[in-house]
Amino acid sequence: MTFLPGGLGGHEAASVSLSLLYGATQAQAVVATVLIRMITLWFAVGIGIYFFGLIRMRY
């Protein structure tokens, strides 16, 4: 468990470790972890920023 926002660091370490445990190479594990982080966290942040701008322009 980590006290950083979004589980930053702890999630990545666990994800890479589990990927390596199940037979992925180190490069595959790191790339998969980065992609998962980008998709799950930053995609939602991007949607929020988009709609914040949309609402701000209307009101």
Residue pairs with C-beta under 8 A, 6 or more apart in sequence:
1 10
2 8
2 9
2 10
2 11
4 10
6 41
11 37
12 33
12 37
15 29
15 32
15 33
15 36
16 26
16 29
16 30
16 33
19 28
19 29
19 32
19 33
20 26
20 29
24 32
